[in-house]
Amino acid sequence: YDQPTNIGSGSKDELIAELTLPFDRIGLKGAQLKGDVTKRWSSVEDPTTGESREISGLKPLEWNATFSHDLPQWRMSYGVDAYGGWRRTFYRCDQVETVKLKTWVRPFAEWRPQPDLFVRFELPNVTSRGLRRIREVYDGPRDTGQLKFTEDRDLQFGRMYYVRIRKTFGA
């Protein structure tokens, strides 16, 4: 069972950083690295156990990065996108659920053989990113109940291939 309650006051602090780094100075004209990261700290008193814990559902760390290199002399560009894995935990009266998503990496290349024709190739999920869900279920409230069972599901998704050909007609 679960019962909604007011958890009272808590705190949440965030630090966000963004970066754009051109590579022209080291000889890779048209290349750049862009990224961002968000780090969160939170604290609240758990109404069930009375102990300090993080706020339910927050992702303590999130990040993304993209490297791209435009090669106009060859009418192409290439790069890689990375979306960082994350974790978030939900605290309920009689269970704790943690969801973890692993890092997603997508290399790509795009060629423009004509001004109105684009060919793009991607390898989405080259790291075979998966999702893991862990549930710890108690036979009563978490502060007085015993751990009844733990459910651990680790879902793996395979690699993919993506090809797009785009032709523009007219002006």
BELWO-V122055 format. One record per helix or strand of 3 or more residues. SS is the DSSP state (A for helix, B for strand). FROM is the first residue (numbers start at 1). TO is the last residue. If there is no record, write none. Layout:
ss->SS from->FROM to->TO
ss->SS from->FROM to->TO
//
This chain:
ss->B from->10 to->22
ss->A from->24 to->26
ss->B from->31 to->45
ss->B from->61 to->71
ss->A from->72 to->74
ss->B from->76 to->83
ss->B from->86 to->91
ss->B from->95 to->101
ss->B from->104 to->114
ss->B from->117 to->123
ss->B from->130 to->138
ss->B from->147 to->156
ss->B from->162 to->167
//
